[in-house]
């Protein structure tokens, strides 16, 4: 078992390594990852082009970063926007906005 000690102070989970993660951020990332997983599953079912699926995977990598870069995310979202994903893209854009 790990010797690390974790504690919760208000809305922040802190570890003995001196960093803290806001619980709200964890929930926001979780929401984005859930939407990306659903989108990827839909794209796989529809046999979408590999480049589209790769863009979703790149968004997933960006969402998992402690500080996702807005310009990278916007570029990837633009690549997906013209693929006819409509409502899913609007939900995903709202979820990503919560990360910034």
Secondary structure, 3 states (H helix, E strand, C coil): CCCCCEEEECCEEEECCCCEEEHHHHHHHHHHHHHHHHHHHHHHHCCCCHHHHHHHHHHHHHHHCCCCCHHHHHHHHHHHHCCCCHHHHHHHHHHHHCCC
